[in-house]
Amino acid sequence: AIKESDPEQDEQVFVVFEEINSILKASKKGPLYTTQKVPLKASIRIIGVKVVDGKAFLAELESFVGAQGEYKLEYRPCSLAEMAAALERTNRPG
C-alpha cells in the first residue's frame, strides 16, 4: 500500500512492473493507494503525480512488491516536461 501524501490534494499513483511490461493505476482506499493481484517480489517503480496551486510535483520510488507494508512517496517540484518524461519512461521496451 502507498500512503497518500496529503488528503487535501488530488494525486495519481501508478505502479510500473518493468519485468512484465505492465502499469497499474493504484486505487485509493481511505488514506492508502493499493493495487490488487500483484506478483510478490516483483520489481516495481511507483510514480506519483499531482498539481498543487498550478505547480507540478513528481514522486518516484523503486522497490519490489512486499519490501514494505506501506510506501511513502516524497514529492518534489518538477516541470511538466520532467513529469511527462517520467511517465514516458514507463513506455520503454523491457
DRENPA-3360 file (N, C-alpha, C; in nm, 2 decimals, always signed):
BEGIN
1 = AIKESDPE = +0.08/-0.12/+0.00/+0.00/+0.00/+0.00/+0.09/+0.12/+0.00 ~ +0.04/+0.23/-0.06/+0.11/+0.35/-0.07/+0.03/+0.46/+0.00 ~ +0.10/+0.52/+0.10/+0.03/+0.62/+0.18/+0.01/+0.75/+0.11 ~ -0.11/+0.81/+0.11/-0.13/+0.94/+0.04/-0.05/+1.04/+0.11 ~ +0.00/+1.14/+0.03/+0.08/+1.24/+0.08/+0.01/+1.35/+0.15 ~ -0.11/+1.39/+0.11/-0.19/+1.49/+0.17/-0.34/+1.47/+0.13 ~ -0.42/+1.45/+0.23/-0.56/+1.42/+0.20/-0.64/+1.53/+0.13 ~ -0.58/+1.65/+0.13/-0.64/+1.77/+0.07/-0.61/+1.78/-0.08;
9 = QDEQVFVV = -0.51/+1.71/-0.12/-0.46/+1.72/-0.26/-0.49/+1.59/-0.34 ~ -0.53/+1.61/-0.47/-0.55/+1.50/-0.56/-0.42/+1.46/-0.62 ~ -0.39/+1.33/-0.61/-0.27/+1.28/-0.67/-0.31/+1.15/-0.75 ~ -0.23/+1.12/-0.84/-0.24/+1.00/-0.92/-0.12/+0.91/-0.90 ~ -0.14/+0.79/-0.87/-0.03/+0.70/-0.83/-0.04/+0.57/-0.93 ~ +0.08/+0.54/-0.98/+0.09/+0.43/-1.08/+0.20/+0.34/-1.03 ~ +0.18/+0.21/-1.05/+0.28/+0.11/-1.02/+0.32/+0.04/-1.15 ~ +0.45/+0.05/-1.18/+0.51/+0.00/-1.30/+0.58/-0.13/-1.27;
17 = FEEINSIL = +0.54/-0.23/-1.34/+0.61/-0.36/-1.33/+0.70/-0.38/-1.46 ~ +0.82/-0.35/-1.45/+0.91/-0.34/-1.56/+0.93/-0.48/-1.62 ~ +0.94/-0.59/-1.54/+0.97/-0.72/-1.58/+0.86/-0.78/-1.67 ~ +0.73/-0.74/-1.64/+0.62/-0.79/-1.72/+0.56/-0.69/-1.81 ~ +0.63/-0.57/-1.82/+0.58/-0.46/-1.91/+0.44/-0.43/-1.88 ~ +0.41/-0.39/-1.76/+0.27/-0.36/-1.72/+0.27/-0.24/-1.62 ~ +0.16/-0.16/-1.63/+0.13/-0.05/-1.54/+0.00/-0.06/-1.48 ~ -0.01/-0.04/-1.35/-0.14/-0.04/-1.28/-0.16/+0.09/-1.22;
25 = KASKKGPL = -0.28/+0.15/-1.23/-0.31/+0.27/-1.16/-0.36/+0.22/-1.02 ~ -0.30/+0.28/-0.92/-0.34/+0.25/-0.78/-0.48/+0.31/-0.75 ~ -0.56/+0.23/-0.68/-0.69/+0.28/-0.63/-0.68/+0.33/-0.49 ~ -0.75/+0.44/-0.46/-0.75/+0.50/-0.33/-0.85/+0.43/-0.24 ~ -0.81/+0.38/-0.13/-0.90/+0.32/-0.03/-0.86/+0.38/+0.11 ~ -0.94/+0.48/+0.15/-0.91/+0.56/+0.27/-0.78/+0.64/+0.25 ~ -0.69/+0.63/+0.34/-0.56/+0.71/+0.32/-0.46/+0.64/+0.24 ~ -0.49/+0.52/+0.18/-0.39/+0.45/+0.11/-0.43/+0.42/-0.03;
33 = YTTQKVPL = -0.33/+0.41/-0.12/-0.35/+0.37/-0.26/-0.30/+0.22/-0.26 ~ -0.38/+0.14/-0.33/-0.35/+0.00/-0.34/-0.37/-0.06/-0.48 ~ -0.31/-0.17/-0.51/-0.34/-0.25/-0.63/-0.37/-0.39/-0.59 ~ -0.43/-0.46/-0.67/-0.47/-0.60/-0.64/-0.40/-0.70/-0.73 ~ -0.38/-0.82/-0.68/-0.32/-0.93/-0.76/-0.19/-0.89/-0.82 ~ -0.10/-0.86/-0.74/+0.04/-0.82/-0.80/+0.13/-0.94/-0.76 ~ +0.23/-0.96/-0.85/+0.32/-1.07/-0.82/+0.42/-1.03/-0.71 ~ +0.42/-1.12/-0.61/+0.51/-1.09/-0.49/+0.65/-1.09/-0.53;
41 = KASIRIIG = +0.73/-1.00/-0.48/+0.87/-0.98/-0.50/+0.90/-0.93/-0.64 ~ +0.80/-0.89/-0.72/+0.83/-0.83/-0.85/+0.89/-0.69/-0.83 ~ +0.98/-0.66/-0.92/+1.05/-0.53/-0.93/+0.95/-0.43/-0.97 ~ +0.94/-0.32/-0.89/+0.84/-0.21/-0.93/+0.90/-0.07/-0.92 ~ +0.83/+0.02/-0.99/+0.86/+0.16/-0.98/+0.73/+0.23/-0.95 ~ +0.72/+0.30/-0.84/+0.60/+0.37/-0.81/+0.61/+0.52/-0.85 ~ +0.52/+0.57/-0.92/+0.52/+0.70/-0.97/+0.40/+0.78/-0.92 ~ +0.42/+0.89/-0.86/+0.31/+0.97/-0.81/+0.31/+1.11/-0.88;
49 = VKVVDGKA = +0.20/+1.16/-0.92/+0.20/+1.29/-0.99/+0.08/+1.37/-0.93 ~ +0.11/+1.50/-0.91/+0.00/+1.59/-0.86/+0.03/+1.73/-0.90 ~ -0.07/+1.82/-0.89/-0.05/+1.96/-0.92/-0.11/+2.03/-0.80 ~ -0.03/+2.12/-0.74/-0.07/+2.20/-0.63/-0.05/+2.35/-0.66 ~ -0.16/+2.42/-0.65/-0.15/+2.57/-0.68/-0.09/+2.59/-0.82 ~ -0.13/+2.51/-0.92/-0.08/+2.53/-1.05/+0.07/+2.48/-1.07 ~ +0.13/+2.42/-0.97/+0.27/+2.37/-0.99/+0.27/+2.22/-0.99 ~ +0.35/+2.16/-1.08/+0.36/+2.01/-1.09/+0.45/+1.96/-0.98;
57 = FLAELESF = +0.42/+1.84/-0.93/+0.50/+1.77/-0.84/+0.51/+1.62/-0.88 ~ +0.62/+1.56/-0.86/+0.65/+1.42/-0.90/+0.72/+1.35/-0.79 ~ +0.68/+1.22/-0.77/+0.75/+1.13/-0.68/+0.78/+1.00/-0.75 ~ +0.90/+0.95/-0.74/+0.94/+0.82/-0.80/+1.01/+0.74/-0.69 ~ +0.98/+0.61/-0.69/+1.03/+0.52/-0.59/+1.05/+0.38/-0.65 ~ +1.17/+0.33/-0.64/+1.20/+0.19/-0.69/+1.20/+0.10/-0.58 ~ +1.14/-0.02/-0.59/+1.14/-0.12/-0.48/+1.10/-0.25/-0.54 ~ +1.04/-0.34/-0.46/+0.98/-0.46/-0.50/+0.86/-0.49/-0.42;
65 = VGAQGEYK = +0.77/-0.56/-0.47/+0.64/-0.59/-0.40/+0.67/-0.67/-0.27 ~ +0.62/-0.62/-0.16/+0.64/-0.69/-0.04/+0.76/-0.64/+0.04 ~ +0.84/-0.54/-0.01/+0.96/-0.49/+0.06/+0.92/-0.41/+0.18 ~ +0.80/-0.35/+0.18/+0.75/-0.27/+0.29/+0.60/-0.29/+0.30 ~ +0.54/-0.27/+0.41/+0.40/-0.27/+0.43/+0.33/-0.15/+0.37 ~ +0.40/-0.04/+0.39/+0.35/+0.09/+0.33/+0.47/+0.16/+0.27 ~ +0.44/+0.22/+0.15/+0.54/+0.31/+0.09/+0.50/+0.45/+0.10 ~ +0.59/+0.54/+0.13/+0.56/+0.68/+0.14/+0.64/+0.75/+0.03;
73 = LEYRPCSL = +0.56/+0.82/-0.05/+0.62/+0.90/-0.16/+0.67/+1.03/-0.12 ~ +0.78/+1.07/-0.16/+0.84/+1.20/-0.14/+0.83/+1.28/-0.27 ~ +0.74/+1.38/-0.27/+0.72/+1.46/-0.39/+0.82/+1.57/-0.40 ~ +0.85/+1.61/-0.52/+0.94/+1.72/-0.54/+0.88/+1.80/-0.66 ~ +0.90/+1.94/-0.65/+0.85/+2.02/-0.76/+0.92/+1.98/-0.89 ~ +0.85/+1.98/-1.00/+0.91/+1.95/-1.13/+0.84/+2.03/-1.24 ~ +0.91/+2.03/-1.35/+0.84/+2.09/-1.47/+0.75/+1.99/-1.53 ~ +0.65/+2.04/-1.61/+0.56/+1.95/-1.68/+0.64/+1.86/-1.78;
81 = AEMAAALE = +0.75/+1.91/-1.83/+0.84/+1.83/-1.92/+0.90/+1.71/-1.84 ~ +0.95/+1.74/-1.71/+1.00/+1.63/-1.63/+0.90/+1.53/-1.60 ~ +0.77/+1.57/-1.57/+0.66/+1.48/-1.54/+0.63/+1.40/-1.66 ~ +0.63/+1.46/-1.77/+0.60/+1.38/-1.90/+0.71/+1.28/-1.92 ~ +0.84/+1.32/-1.90/+0.95/+1.23/-1.92/+0.94/+1.11/-1.83 ~ +0.90/+1.13/-1.70/+0.89/+1.02/-1.61/+0.78/+0.92/-1.65 ~ +0.67/+0.98/-1.70/+0.56/+0.89/-1.74/+0.60/+0.82/-1.88 ~ +0.68/+0.89/-1.96/+0.72/+0.83/-2.09/+0.81/+0.71/-2.06;
89 = RTNRPG = +0.90/+0.72/-1.96/+0.99/+0.61/-1.93/+0.91/+0.48/-1.90 ~ +0.79/+0.49/-1.86/+0.71/+0.37/-1.83/+0.68/+0.30/-1.96 ~ +0.69/+0.37/-2.08/+0.66/+0.30/-2.20/+0.78/+0.24/-2.27 ~ +0.90/+0.25/-2.21/+1.02/+0.20/-2.28/+1.01/+0.05/-2.29 ~ +1.06/-0.01/-2.39/+1.06/-0.15/-2.41/+1.15/-0.22/-2.30 ~ +1.10/-0.34/-2.26/+1.17/-0.41/-2.15/+1.30/-0.48/-2.19;
% end
